[in-house]
């Protein structure tokens, strides 16, 4: 039960892509699907990390390491990384 609460809390704190998140390399549809795949595929085994917790290279390594275990296909992997890499920068 505690795990479900933690999972729900993290999911709700993940950014939801909007027009401000769009870049030349990621459409709103890409980012929305990337978030869906990130939540669906990654949270099935562990608590989700916020996008700001890792830089681009670290996210690449994390997703590369989890790709086979979480049954992520190349298209899903690309969209997950676009979602994570296009997260708004959070000011401290």
PyMOL Python script that loads the backbone (N, CA, C, O; Angstrom):
from pymol import cmd

cmd.read_pdbstr("""\
ATOM      1  N   UNK A   1       0.818  -1.184   0.000  1.00  0.00           N
ATOM      2  CA  UNK A   1       0.000   0.000   0.000  1.00  0.00           C
ATOM      3  C   UNK A   1       0.873   1.263   0.000  1.00  0.00           C
ATOM      4  O   UNK A   1       0.607   2.220  -0.726  1.00  0.00           O
ATOM      5  N   UNK A   2       1.917   1.239   0.829  1.00  0.00           N
ATOM      6  CA  UNK A   2       2.830   2.376   0.899  1.00  0.00           C
ATOM      7  C   UNK A   2       3.489   2.628  -0.449  1.00  0.00           C
ATOM      8  O   UNK A   2       3.663   3.776  -0.857  1.00  0.00           O
ATOM      9  N   UNK A   3       3.855   1.549  -1.143  1.00  0.00           N
ATOM     10  CA  UNK A   3       4.492   1.677  -2.458  1.00  0.00           C
ATOM     11  C   UNK A   3       3.547   2.368  -3.443  1.00  0.00           C
ATOM     12  O   UNK A   3       3.976   3.208  -4.234  1.00  0.00           O
ATOM     13  N   UNK A   4       2.276   2.015  -3.394  1.00  0.00           N
ATOM     14  CA  UNK A   4       1.305   2.650  -4.289  1.00  0.00           C
ATOM     15  C   UNK A   4       1.175   4.141  -4.002  1.00  0.00           C
ATOM     16  O   UNK A   4       1.053   4.943  -4.928  1.00  0.00           O
ATOM     17  N   UNK A   5       1.200   4.512  -2.737  1.00  0.00           N
ATOM     18  CA  UNK A   5       1.119   5.919  -2.366  1.00  0.00           C
ATOM     19  C   UNK A   5       2.339   6.688  -2.863  1.00  0.00           C
ATOM     20  O   UNK A   5       2.214   7.793  -3.390  1.00  0.00           O
ATOM     21  N   UNK A   6       3.518   6.094  -2.688  1.00  0.00           N
ATOM     22  CA  UNK A   6       4.743   6.740  -3.150  1.00  0.00           C
ATOM     23  C   UNK A   6       4.747   6.898  -4.664  1.00  0.00           C
ATOM     24  O   UNK A   6       5.152   7.932  -5.193  1.00  0.00           O
ATOM     25  N   UNK A   7       4.292   5.864  -5.347  1.00  0.00           N
ATOM     26  CA  UNK A   7       4.235   5.887  -6.796  1.00  0.00           C
ATOM     27  C   UNK A   7       3.283   6.969  -7.280  1.00  0.00           C
ATOM     28  O   UNK A   7       3.604   7.705  -8.213  1.00  0.00           O
ATOM     29  N   UNK A   8       2.132   7.071  -6.663  1.00  0.00           N
ATOM     30  CA  UNK A   8       1.155   8.088  -7.040  1.00  0.00           C
ATOM     31  C   UNK A   8       1.688   9.491  -6.779  1.00  0.00           C
ATOM     32  O   UNK A   8       1.461  10.401  -7.576  1.00  0.00           O
ATOM     33  N   UNK A   9       2.386   9.667  -5.681  1.00  0.00           N
ATOM     34  CA  UNK A   9       2.942  10.984  -5.348  1.00  0.00           C
ATOM     35  C   UNK A   9       3.982  11.412  -6.371  1.00  0.00           C
ATOM     36  O   UNK A   9       4.006  12.572  -6.781  1.00  0.00           O
ATOM     37  N   UNK A  10       4.841  10.490  -6.787  1.00  0.00           N
ATOM     38  CA  UNK A  10       5.877  10.835  -7.760  1.00  0.00           C
ATOM     39  C   UNK A  10       5.261  11.095  -9.122  1.00  0.00           C
ATOM     40  O   UNK A  10       5.654  12.038  -9.808  1.00  0.00           O
ATOM     41  N   UNK A  11       4.302  10.273  -9.523  1.00  0.00           N
ATOM     42  CA  UNK A  11       3.659  10.461 -10.823  1.00  0.00           C
ATOM     43  C   UNK A  11       3.020  11.839 -10.901  1.00  0.00           C
ATOM     44  O   UNK A  11       3.106  12.510 -11.929  1.00  0.00           O
ATOM     45  N   UNK A  12       2.387  12.256  -9.830  1.00  0.00           N
ATOM     46  CA  UNK A  12       1.711  13.547  -9.860  1.00  0.00           C
ATOM     47  C   UNK A  12       2.691  14.713  -9.881  1.00  0.00           C
ATOM     48  O   UNK A  12       2.326  15.812 -10.299  1.00  0.00           O
ATOM     49  N   UNK A  13       3.931  14.497  -9.438  1.00  0.00           N
ATOM     50  CA  UNK A  13       4.906  15.587  -9.452  1.00  0.00           C
ATOM     51  C   UNK A  13       5.712  15.635 -10.753  1.00  0.00           C
ATOM     52  O   UNK A  13       6.489  16.567 -10.962  1.00  0.00           O
ATOM     53  N   UNK A  14       5.536  14.645 -11.622  1.00  0.00           N
ATOM     54  CA  UNK A  14       6.186  14.683 -12.926  1.00  0.00           C
ATOM     55  C   UNK A  14       5.541  15.767 -13.778  1.00  0.00           C
ATOM     56  O   UNK A  14       4.325  15.956 -13.749  1.00  0.00           O
ATOM     57  N   UNK A  15       6.362  16.466 -14.527  1.00  0.00           N
ATOM     58  CA  UNK A  15       5.800  17.514 -15.365  1.00  0.00           C
ATOM     59  C   UNK A  15       4.924  16.912 -16.464  1.00  0.00           C
ATOM     60  O   UNK A  15       5.188  15.822 -16.970  1.00  0.00           O
ATOM     61  N   UNK A  16       3.893  17.645 -16.809  1.00  0.00           N
ATOM     62  CA  UNK A  16       3.016  17.262 -17.909  1.00  0.00           C
ATOM     63  C   UNK A  16       3.374  18.170 -19.073  1.00  0.00           C
ATOM     64  O   UNK A  16       3.282  19.393 -18.962  1.00  0.00           O
ATOM     65  N   UNK A  17       3.781  17.579 -20.186  1.00  0.00           N
ATOM     66  CA  UNK A  17       4.204  18.403 -21.325  1.00  0.00           C
ATOM     67  C   UNK A  17       3.107  19.355 -21.792  1.00  0.00           C
ATOM     68  O   UNK A  17       1.924  19.014 -21.810  1.00  0.00           O
ATOM     69  N   UNK A  18       3.532  20.551 -22.167  1.00  0.00           N
ATOM     70  CA  UNK A  18       2.641  21.527 -22.771  1.00  0.00           C
ATOM     71  C   UNK A  18       3.409  22.219 -23.893  1.00  0.00           C
ATOM     72  O   UNK A  18       4.537  21.832 -24.200  1.00  0.00           O
ATOM     73  N   UNK A  19       2.825  23.215 -24.492  1.00  0.00           N
ATOM     74  CA  UNK A  19       3.461  23.899 -25.626  1.00  0.00           C
ATOM     75  C   UNK A  19       4.835  24.484 -25.271  1.00  0.00           C
ATOM     76  O   UNK A  19       5.705  24.580 -26.137  1.00  0.00           O
ATOM     77  N   UNK A  20       5.036  24.875 -24.011  1.00  0.00           N
ATOM     78  CA  UNK A  20       6.325  25.442 -23.595  1.00  0.00           C
ATOM     79  C   UNK A  20       7.429  24.386 -23.574  1.00  0.00           C
ATOM     80  O   UNK A  20       8.612  24.723 -23.634  1.00  0.00           O
ATOM     81  N   UNK A  21       7.049  23.111 -23.489  1.00  0.00           N
ATOM     82  CA  UNK A  21       8.021  22.021 -23.439  1.00  0.00           C
ATOM     83  C   UNK A  21       8.504  21.610 -24.823  1.00  0.00           C
ATOM     84  O   UNK A  21       9.535  20.949 -24.949  1.00  0.00           O
ATOM     85  N   UNK A  22       7.778  21.991 -25.849  1.00  0.00           N
ATOM     86  CA  UNK A  22       8.078  21.585 -27.221  1.00  0.00           C
ATOM     87  C   UNK A  22       9.400  22.194 -27.669  1.00  0.00           C
ATOM     88  O   UNK A  22       9.710  23.344 -27.359  1.00  0.00           O
ATOM     89  N   UNK A  23      10.167  21.402 -28.399  1.00  0.00           N
ATOM     90  CA  UNK A  23      11.437  21.890 -28.950  1.00  0.00           C
ATOM     91  C   UNK A  23      11.503  21.483 -30.416  1.00  0.00           C
ATOM     92  O   UNK A  23      10.591  20.837 -30.932  1.00  0.00           O
ATOM     93  N   UNK A  24      12.572  21.860 -31.074  1.00  0.00           N
ATOM     94  CA  UNK A  24      12.720  21.492 -32.482  1.00  0.00           C
ATOM     95  C   UNK A  24      12.872  19.983 -32.663  1.00  0.00           C
ATOM     96  O   UNK A  24      12.647  19.456 -33.753  1.00  0.00           O
ATOM     97  N   UNK A  25      13.256  19.292 -31.588  1.00  0.00           N
ATOM     98  CA  UNK A  25      13.445  17.842 -31.682  1.00  0.00           C
ATOM     99  C   UNK A  25      12.337  17.028 -31.028  1.00  0.00           C
ATOM    100  O   UNK A  25      12.360  15.799 -31.087  1.00  0.00           O
ATOM    101  N   UNK A  26      11.354  17.702 -30.396  1.00  0.00           N
ATOM    102  CA  UNK A  26      10.303  16.965 -29.691  1.00  0.00           C
ATOM    103  C   UNK A  26       8.970  17.704 -29.779  1.00  0.00           C
ATOM    104  O   UNK A  26       8.828  18.822 -29.286  1.00  0.00           O
ATOM    105  N   UNK A  27       8.005  17.061 -30.412  1.00  0.00           N
ATOM    106  CA  UNK A  27       6.666  17.638 -30.507  1.00  0.00           C
ATOM    107  C   UNK A  27       5.904  17.380 -29.205  1.00  0.00           C
ATOM    108  O   UNK A  27       6.342  16.599 -28.359  1.00  0.00           O
ATOM    109  N   UNK A  28       4.784  18.034 -29.062  1.00  0.00           N
ATOM    110  CA  UNK A  28       3.942  17.819 -27.887  1.00  0.00           C
ATOM    111  C   UNK A  28       3.471  16.370 -27.836  1.00  0.00           C
ATOM    112  O   UNK A  28       3.403  15.779 -26.759  1.00  0.00           O
ATOM    113  N   UNK A  29       3.149  15.802 -28.978  1.00  0.00           N
ATOM    114  CA  UNK A  29       2.738  14.395 -29.031  1.00  0.00           C
ATOM    115  C   UNK A  29       3.886  13.484 -28.587  1.00  0.00           C
ATOM    116  O   UNK A  29       3.662  12.538 -27.832  1.00  0.00           O
ATOM    117  N   UNK A  30       5.109  13.756 -29.044  1.00  0.00           N
ATOM    118  CA  UNK A  30       6.279  12.972 -28.625  1.00  0.00           C
ATOM    119  C   UNK A  30       6.428  13.000 -27.104  1.00  0.00           C
ATOM    120  O   UNK A  30       6.610  11.964 -26.465  1.00  0.00           O
ATOM    121  N   UNK A  31       6.348  14.201 -26.542  1.00  0.00           N
ATOM    122  CA  UNK A  31       6.561  14.362 -25.101  1.00  0.00           C
ATOM    123  C   UNK A  31       5.450  13.703 -24.288  1.00  0.00           C
ATOM    124  O   UNK A  31       5.705  13.101 -23.246  1.00  0.00           O
ATOM    125  N   UNK A  32       4.232  13.820 -24.768  1.00  0.00           N
ATOM    126  CA  UNK A  32       3.101  13.201 -24.074  1.00  0.00           C
ATOM    127  C   UNK A  32       3.224  11.682 -24.093  1.00  0.00           C
ATOM    128  O   UNK A  32       3.005  11.026 -23.074  1.00  0.00           O
ATOM    129  N   UNK A  33       3.572  11.125 -25.245  1.00  0.00           N
ATOM    130  CA  UNK A  33       3.772   9.677 -25.332  1.00  0.00           C
ATOM    131  C   UNK A  33       4.977   9.242 -24.503  1.00  0.00           C
ATOM    132  O   UNK A  33       4.943   8.198 -23.851  1.00  0.00           O
ATOM    133  N   UNK A  34       6.037  10.039 -24.529  1.00  0.00           N
ATOM    134  CA  UNK A  34       7.225   9.726 -23.728  1.00  0.00           C
ATOM    135  C   UNK A  34       6.902   9.658 -22.260  1.00  0.00           C
ATOM    136  O   UNK A  34       7.379   8.766 -21.558  1.00  0.00           O
ATOM    137  N   UNK A  35       6.089  10.597 -21.777  1.00  0.00           N
ATOM    138  CA  UNK A  35       5.679  10.581 -20.363  1.00  0.00           C
ATOM    139  C   UNK A  35       4.867   9.322 -20.066  1.00  0.00           C
ATOM    140  O   UNK A  35       5.075   8.666 -19.045  1.00  0.00           O
ATOM    141  N   UNK A  36       3.941   8.990 -20.966  1.00  0.00           N
ATOM    142  CA  UNK A  36       3.117   7.798 -20.776  1.00  0.00           C
ATOM    143  C   UNK A  36       3.993   6.550 -20.688  1.00  0.00           C
ATOM    144  O   UNK A  36       3.823   5.730 -19.785  1.00  0.00           O
ATOM    145  N   UNK A  37       4.923   6.407 -21.618  1.00  0.00           N
ATOM    146  CA  UNK A  37       5.804   5.243 -21.604  1.00  0.00           C
ATOM    147  C   UNK A  37       6.687   5.227 -20.358  1.00  0.00           C
ATOM    148  O   UNK A  37       6.903   4.170 -19.765  1.00  0.00           O
ATOM    149  N   UNK A  38       7.192   6.380 -19.961  1.00  0.00           N
ATOM    150  CA  UNK A  38       8.029   6.468 -18.757  1.00  0.00           C
ATOM    151  C   UNK A  38       7.243   5.996 -17.540  1.00  0.00           C
ATOM    152  O   UNK A  38       7.735   5.186 -16.754  1.00  0.00           O
ATOM    153  N   UNK A  39       6.042   6.494 -17.386  1.00  0.00           N
ATOM    154  CA  UNK A  39       5.209   6.112 -16.242  1.00  0.00           C
ATOM    155  C   UNK A  39       4.840   4.633 -16.324  1.00  0.00           C
ATOM    156  O   UNK A  39       5.001   3.898 -15.350  1.00  0.00           O
ATOM    157  N   UNK A  40       4.346   4.196 -17.479  1.00  0.00           N
ATOM    158  CA  UNK A  40       3.871   2.817 -17.616  1.00  0.00           C
ATOM    159  C   UNK A  40       4.993   1.785 -17.498  1.00  0.00           C
ATOM    160  O   UNK A  40       4.860   0.796 -16.776  1.00  0.00           O
ATOM    161  N   UNK A  41       6.073   2.015 -18.194  1.00  0.00           N
ATOM    162  CA  UNK A  41       7.153   1.019 -18.252  1.00  0.00           C
ATOM    163  C   UNK A  41       8.046   1.048 -17.012  1.00  0.00           C
ATOM    164  O   UNK A  41       8.416  -0.004 -16.490  1.00  0.00           O
ATOM    165  N   UNK A  42       8.391   2.232 -16.544  1.00  0.00           N
ATOM    166  CA  UNK A  42       9.385   2.334 -15.480  1.00  0.00           C
ATOM    167  C   UNK A  42       8.787   2.166 -14.081  1.00  0.00           C
ATOM    168  O   UNK A  42       9.430   1.613 -13.189  1.00  0.00           O
ATOM    169  N   UNK A  43       7.572   2.639 -13.898  1.00  0.00           N
ATOM    170  CA  UNK A  43       6.987   2.542 -12.558  1.00  0.00           C
ATOM    171  C   UNK A  43       6.463   1.151 -12.247  1.00  0.00           C
ATOM    172  O   UNK A  43       6.064   0.885 -11.113  1.00  0.00           O
ATOM    173  N   UNK A  44       6.454   0.269 -13.218  1.00  0.00           N
ATOM    174  CA  UNK A  44       5.991  -1.089 -12.940  1.00  0.00           C
ATOM    175  C   UNK A  44       6.974  -1.852 -12.053  1.00  0.00           C
ATOM    176  O   UNK A  44       6.612  -2.859 -11.444  1.00  0.00           O
ATOM    177  N   UNK A  45       8.224  -1.369 -11.981  1.00  0.00           N
ATOM    178  CA  UNK A  45       9.233  -2.053 -11.153  1.00  0.00           C
ATOM    179  C   UNK A  45       9.798  -1.205 -10.018  1.00  0.00           C
ATOM    180  O   UNK A  45      10.250  -1.753  -9.013  1.00  0.00           O
ATOM    181  N   UNK A  46       9.783   0.106 -10.157  1.00  0.00           N
ATOM    182  CA  UNK A  46      10.396   0.946  -9.127  1.00  0.00           C
ATOM    183  C   UNK A  46       9.787   2.344  -9.127  1.00  0.00           C
ATOM    184  O   UNK A  46       9.054   2.721 -10.042  1.00  0.00           O
ATOM    185  N   UNK A  47      10.101   3.094  -8.094  1.00  0.00           N
ATOM    186  CA  UNK A  47       9.635   4.480  -8.008  1.00  0.00           C
ATOM    187  C   UNK A  47      10.282   5.293  -9.126  1.00  0.00           C
ATOM    188  O   UNK A  47      11.434   5.060  -9.493  1.00  0.00           O
ATOM    189  N   UNK A  48       9.542   6.226  -9.647  1.00  0.00           N
ATOM    190  CA  UNK A  48      10.048   7.061 -10.733  1.00  0.00           C
ATOM    191  C   UNK A  48      10.965   8.152 -10.199  1.00  0.00           C
ATOM    192  O   UNK A  48      10.780   8.658  -9.092  1.00  0.00           O
ATOM    193  N   UNK A  49      11.950   8.499 -11.005  1.00  0.00           N
ATOM    194  CA  UNK A  49      12.839   9.614 -10.706  1.00  0.00           C
ATOM    195  C   UNK A  49      12.328  10.836 -11.455  1.00  0.00           C
ATOM    196  O   UNK A  49      11.807  10.718 -12.564  1.00  0.00           O
ATOM    197  N   UNK A  50      12.474  11.984 -10.860  1.00  0.00           N
ATOM    198  CA  UNK A  50      12.100  13.215 -11.543  1.00  0.00           C
ATOM    199  C   UNK A  50      13.128  13.514 -12.630  1.00  0.00           C
ATOM    200  O   UNK A  50      14.311  13.229 -12.445  1.00  0.00           O
ATOM    201  N   UNK A  51      12.707  14.076 -13.751  1.00  0.00           N
ATOM    202  CA  UNK A  51      13.639  14.346 -14.843  1.00  0.00           C
ATOM    203  C   UNK A  51      14.869  15.154 -14.433  1.00  0.00           C
ATOM    204  O   UNK A  51      15.951  14.933 -14.977  1.00  0.00           O
ATOM    205  N   UNK A  52      14.733  16.072 -13.497  1.00  0.00           N
ATOM    206  CA  UNK A  52      15.858  16.925 -13.087  1.00  0.00           C
ATOM    207  C   UNK A  52      16.906  16.188 -12.256  1.00  0.00           C
ATOM    208  O   UNK A  52      17.972  16.741 -11.983  1.00  0.00           O
ATOM    209  N   UNK A  53      16.623  14.961 -11.854  1.00  0.00           N
ATOM    210  CA  UNK A  53      17.579  14.215 -11.028  1.00  0.00           C
ATOM    211  C   UNK A  53      18.831  13.801 -11.782  1.00  0.00           C
ATOM    212  O   UNK A  53      19.870  13.563 -11.167  1.00  0.00           O
ATOM    213  N   UNK A  54      18.751  13.711 -13.104  1.00  0.00           N
ATOM    214  CA  UNK A  54      19.889  13.284 -13.911  1.00  0.00           C
ATOM    215  C   UNK A  54      20.067  14.231 -15.095  1.00  0.00           C
ATOM    216  O   UNK A  54      19.116  14.875 -15.537  1.00  0.00           O
ATOM    217  N   UNK A  55      21.306  14.306 -15.604  1.00  0.00           N
ATOM    218  CA  UNK A  55      21.554  15.072 -16.824  1.00  0.00           C
ATOM    219  C   UNK A  55      21.330  14.163 -18.042  1.00  0.00           C
ATOM    220  O   UNK A  55      20.992  12.989 -17.889  1.00  0.00           O
ATOM    221  N   UNK A  56      21.518  14.702 -19.230  1.00  0.00           N
ATOM    222  CA  UNK A  56      21.240  13.929 -20.448  1.00  0.00           C
ATOM    223  C   UNK A  56      22.031  12.629 -20.509  1.00  0.00           C
ATOM    224  O   UNK A  56      21.468  11.571 -20.792  1.00  0.00           O
ATOM    225  N   UNK A  57      23.320  12.701 -20.247  1.00  0.00           N
ATOM    226  CA  UNK A  57      24.159  11.501 -20.324  1.00  0.00           C
ATOM    227  C   UNK A  57      23.744  10.461 -19.289  1.00  0.00           C
ATOM    228  O   UNK A  57      23.723   9.265 -19.582  1.00  0.00           O
ATOM    229  N   UNK A  58      23.419  10.907 -18.096  1.00  0.00           N
ATOM    230  CA  UNK A  58      22.996   9.979 -17.051  1.00  0.00           C
ATOM    231  C   UNK A  58      21.662   9.323 -17.395  1.00  0.00           C
ATOM    232  O   UNK A  58      21.478   8.128 -17.165  1.00  0.00           O
ATOM    233  N   UNK A  59      20.726  10.110 -17.951  1.00  0.00           N
ATOM    234  CA  UNK A  59      19.457   9.519 -18.363  1.00  0.00           C
ATOM    235  C   UNK A  59      19.682   8.505 -19.476  1.00  0.00           C
ATOM    236  O   UNK A  59      19.071   7.436 -19.477  1.00  0.00           O
ATOM    237  N   UNK A  60      20.550   8.834 -20.416  1.00  0.00           N
ATOM    238  CA  UNK A  60      20.844   7.890 -21.508  1.00  0.00           C
ATOM    239  C   UNK A  60      21.337   6.571 -20.926  1.00  0.00           C
ATOM    240  O   UNK A  60      20.878   5.502 -21.327  1.00  0.00           O
ATOM    241  N   UNK A  61      22.267   6.645 -19.986  1.00  0.00           N
ATOM    242  CA  UNK A  61      22.811   5.444 -19.361  1.00  0.00           C
ATOM    243  C   UNK A  61      21.722   4.678 -18.600  1.00  0.00           C
ATOM    244  O   UNK A  61      21.632   3.455 -18.715  1.00  0.00           O
ATOM    245  N   UNK A  62      20.907   5.381 -17.832  1.00  0.00           N
ATOM    246  CA  UNK A  62      19.842   4.736 -17.054  1.00  0.00           C
ATOM    247  C   UNK A  62      18.868   3.996 -17.977  1.00  0.00           C
ATOM    248  O   UNK A  62      18.527   2.839 -17.732  1.00  0.00           O
ATOM    249  N   UNK A  63      18.429   4.669 -19.028  1.00  0.00           N
ATOM    250  CA  UNK A  63      17.463   4.058 -19.938  1.00  0.00           C
ATOM    251  C   UNK A  63      18.106   2.914 -20.717  1.00  0.00           C
ATOM    252  O   UNK A  63      17.467   1.887 -20.945  1.00  0.00           O
ATOM    253  N   UNK A  64      19.363   3.078 -21.128  1.00  0.00           N
ATOM    254  CA  UNK A  64      20.075   1.983 -21.801  1.00  0.00           C
ATOM    255  C   UNK A  64      20.114   0.742 -20.916  1.00  0.00           C
ATOM    256  O   UNK A  64      19.878  -0.370 -21.389  1.00  0.00           O
ATOM    257  N   UNK A  65      20.413   0.933 -19.631  1.00  0.00           N
ATOM    258  CA  UNK A  65      20.523  -0.194 -18.698  1.00  0.00           C
ATOM    259  C   UNK A  65      19.175  -0.883 -18.454  1.00  0.00           C
ATOM    260  O   UNK A  65      19.131  -2.088 -18.207  1.00  0.00           O
ATOM    261  N   UNK A  66      18.095  -0.133 -18.522  1.00  0.00           N
ATOM    262  CA  UNK A  66      16.777  -0.684 -18.218  1.00  0.00           C
ATOM    263  C   UNK A  66      16.006  -1.157 -19.455  1.00  0.00           C
ATOM    264  O   UNK A  66      14.953  -1.783 -19.331  1.00  0.00           O
ATOM    265  N   UNK A  67      16.516  -0.865 -20.612  1.00  0.00           N
ATOM    266  CA  UNK A  67      15.804  -1.133 -21.865  1.00  0.00           C
ATOM    267  C   UNK A  67      15.322  -2.578 -21.997  1.00  0.00           C
ATOM    268  O   UNK A  67      14.147  -2.811 -22.283  1.00  0.00           O
ATOM    269  N   UNK A  68      16.196  -3.532 -21.797  1.00  0.00           N
ATOM    270  CA  UNK A  68      15.831  -4.940 -21.974  1.00  0.00           C
ATOM    271  C   UNK A  68      14.904  -5.411 -20.861  1.00  0.00           C
ATOM    272  O   UNK A  68      13.886  -6.051 -21.122  1.00  0.00           O
ATOM    273  N   UNK A  69      15.262  -5.090 -19.617  1.00  0.00           N
ATOM    274  CA  UNK A  69      14.457  -5.530 -18.474  1.00  0.00           C
ATOM    275  C   UNK A  69      13.027  -5.030 -18.527  1.00  0.00           C
ATOM    276  O   UNK A  69      12.099  -5.746 -18.152  1.00  0.00           O
ATOM    277  N   UNK A  70      12.847  -3.801 -18.992  1.00  0.00           N
ATOM    278  CA  UNK A  70      11.513  -3.202 -18.982  1.00  0.00           C
ATOM    279  C   UNK A  70      10.790  -3.349 -20.322  1.00  0.00           C
ATOM    280  O   UNK A  70       9.703  -2.806 -20.518  1.00  0.00           O
ATOM    281  N   UNK A  71      11.411  -4.091 -21.236  1.00  0.00           N
ATOM    282  CA  UNK A  71      10.789  -4.370 -22.537  1.00  0.00           C
ATOM    283  C   UNK A  71      10.434  -3.093 -23.293  1.00  0.00           C
ATOM    284  O   UNK A  71       9.334  -2.956 -23.829  1.00  0.00           O
ATOM    285  N   UNK A  72      11.378  -2.173 -23.326  1.00  0.00           N
ATOM    286  CA  UNK A  72      11.198  -0.913 -24.054  1.00  0.00           C
ATOM    287  C   UNK A  72      11.734  -1.105 -25.465  1.00  0.00           C
ATOM    288  O   UNK A  72      12.885  -1.498 -25.652  1.00  0.00           O
ATOM    289  N   UNK A  73      10.898  -0.826 -26.450  1.00  0.00           N
ATOM    290  CA  UNK A  73      11.367  -0.933 -27.831  1.00  0.00           C
ATOM    291  C   UNK A  73      12.087   0.365 -28.207  1.00  0.00           C
ATOM    292  O   UNK A  73      11.991   1.350 -27.475  1.00  0.00           O
ATOM    293  N   UNK A  74      12.802   0.384 -29.328  1.00  0.00           N
ATOM    294  CA  UNK A  74      13.577   1.583 -29.696  1.00  0.00           C
ATOM    295  C   UNK A  74      12.745   2.861 -29.811  1.00  0.00           C
ATOM    296  O   UNK A  74      13.213   3.929 -29.417  1.00  0.00           O
ATOM    297  N   UNK A  75      11.528   2.776 -30.339  1.00  0.00           N
ATOM    298  CA  UNK A  75      10.677   3.965 -30.450  1.00  0.00           C
ATOM    299  C   UNK A  75      10.286   4.478 -29.061  1.00  0.00           C
ATOM    300  O   UNK A  75      10.336   5.682 -28.807  1.00  0.00           O
ATOM    301  N   UNK A  76       9.897   3.572 -28.166  1.00  0.00           N
ATOM    302  CA  UNK A  76       9.539   3.973 -26.803  1.00  0.00           C
ATOM    303  C   UNK A  76      10.735   4.596 -26.090  1.00  0.00           C
ATOM    304  O   UNK A  76      10.596   5.598 -25.390  1.00  0.00           O
ATOM    305  N   UNK A  77      11.901   4.001 -26.271  1.00  0.00           N
ATOM    306  CA  UNK A  77      13.122   4.517 -25.649  1.00  0.00           C
ATOM    307  C   UNK A  77      13.392   5.950 -26.104  1.00  0.00           C
ATOM    308  O   UNK A  77      13.696   6.819 -25.287  1.00  0.00           O
ATOM    309  N   UNK A  78      13.283   6.188 -27.391  1.00  0.00           N
ATOM    310  CA  UNK A  78      13.523   7.526 -27.932  1.00  0.00           C
ATOM    311  C   UNK A  78      12.538   8.542 -27.343  1.00  0.00           C
ATOM    312  O   UNK A  78      12.927   9.656 -26.991  1.00  0.00           O
ATOM    313  N   UNK A  79      11.269   8.155 -27.238  1.00  0.00           N
ATOM    314  CA  UNK A  79      10.252   9.064 -26.709  1.00  0.00           C
ATOM    315  C   UNK A  79      10.426   9.304 -25.209  1.00  0.00           C
ATOM    316  O   UNK A  79      10.218  10.419 -24.730  1.00  0.00           O
ATOM    317  N   UNK A  80      10.803   8.269 -24.477  1.00  0.00           N
ATOM    318  CA  UNK A  80      11.075   8.432 -23.041  1.00  0.00           C
ATOM    319  C   UNK A  80      12.218   9.427 -22.842  1.00  0.00           C
ATOM    320  O   UNK A  80      12.126  10.330 -22.011  1.00  0.00           O
ATOM    321  N   UNK A  81      13.284   9.257 -23.601  1.00  0.00           N
ATOM    322  CA  UNK A  81      14.421  10.165 -23.478  1.00  0.00           C
ATOM    323  C   UNK A  81      14.047  11.593 -23.883  1.00  0.00           C
ATOM    324  O   UNK A  81      14.491  12.545 -23.242  1.00  0.00           O
ATOM    325  N   UNK A  82      13.252  11.758 -24.918  1.00  0.00           N
ATOM    326  CA  UNK A  82      12.806  13.106 -25.300  1.00  0.00           C
ATOM    327  C   UNK A  82      12.036  13.745 -24.152  1.00  0.00           C
ATOM    328  O   UNK A  82      12.237  14.917 -23.833  1.00  0.00           O
ATOM    329  N   UNK A  83      11.156  12.965 -23.537  1.00  0.00           N
ATOM    330  CA  UNK A  83      10.383  13.482 -22.402  1.00  0.00           C
ATOM    331  C   UNK A  83      11.317  13.909 -21.274  1.00  0.00           C
ATOM    332  O   UNK A  83      11.186  15.013 -20.744  1.00  0.00           O
ATOM    333  N   UNK A  84      12.247  13.052 -20.909  1.00  0.00           N
ATOM    334  CA  UNK A  84      13.149  13.340 -19.789  1.00  0.00           C
ATOM    335  C   UNK A  84      14.081  14.508 -20.105  1.00  0.00           C
ATOM    336  O   UNK A  84      14.352  15.334 -19.234  1.00  0.00           O
ATOM    337  N   UNK A  85      14.566  14.583 -21.322  1.00  0.00           N
ATOM    338  CA  UNK A  85      15.516  15.624 -21.708  1.00  0.00           C
ATOM    339  C   UNK A  85      14.860  16.987 -21.908  1.00  0.00           C
ATOM    340  O   UNK A  85      15.544  18.008 -21.839  1.00  0.00           O
ATOM    341  N   UNK A  86      13.560  17.026 -22.154  1.00  0.00           N
ATOM    342  CA  UNK A  86      12.882  18.290 -22.406  1.00  0.00           C
ATOM    343  C   UNK A  86      12.135  18.810 -21.190  1.00  0.00           C
ATOM    344  O   UNK A  86      11.311  19.717 -21.308  1.00  0.00           O
ATOM    345  N   UNK A  87      12.412  18.250 -20.037  1.00  0.00           N
ATOM    346  CA  UNK A  87      11.767  18.711 -18.807  1.00  0.00           C
ATOM    347  C   UNK A  87      12.181  20.150 -18.537  1.00  0.00           C
ATOM    348  O   UNK A  87      13.330  20.530 -18.763  1.00  0.00           O
ATOM    349  N   UNK A  88      11.236  20.944 -18.054  1.00  0.00           N
ATOM    350  CA  UNK A  88      11.602  22.318 -17.698  1.00  0.00           C
ATOM    351  C   UNK A  88      12.634  22.334 -16.555  1.00  0.00           C
ATOM    352  O   UNK A  88      12.597  21.487 -15.663  1.00  0.00           O
ATOM    353  N   UNK A  89      13.518  23.275 -16.599  1.00  0.00           N
ATOM    354  CA  UNK A  89      14.519  23.412 -15.556  1.00  0.00           C
ATOM    355  C   UNK A  89      13.839  23.990 -14.323  1.00  0.00           C
ATOM    356  O   UNK A  89      13.138  25.000 -14.402  1.00  0.00           O
ATOM    357  N   UNK A  90      14.049  23.347 -13.197  1.00  0.00           N
ATOM    358  CA  UNK A  90      13.432  23.785 -11.954  1.00  0.00           C
ATOM    359  C   UNK A  90      14.405  24.683 -11.212  1.00  0.00           C
ATOM    360  O   UNK A  90      15.527  24.273 -10.916  1.00  0.00           O
ATOM    361  N   UNK A  91      13.987  25.900 -10.911  1.00  0.00           N
ATOM    362  CA  UNK A  91      14.848  26.838 -10.174  1.00  0.00           C
ATOM    363  C   UNK A  91      14.831  26.480  -8.691  1.00  0.00           C
ATOM    364  O   UNK A  91      13.793  26.116  -8.141  1.00  0.00           O
ATOM    365  N   UNK A  92      15.976  26.588  -8.063  1.00  0.00           N
ATOM    366  CA  UNK A  92      16.051  26.297  -6.609  1.00  0.00           C
ATOM    367  C   UNK A  92      15.772  27.521  -5.808  1.00  0.00           C
ATOM    368  O   UNK A  92      15.789  27.472  -4.578  1.00  0.00           O
TER     369      UNK A  92
END
""", "prot")
cmd.dss("prot")
cmd.show_as("cartoon", "prot")
cmd.util.cbc("prot")
cmd.orient("prot")
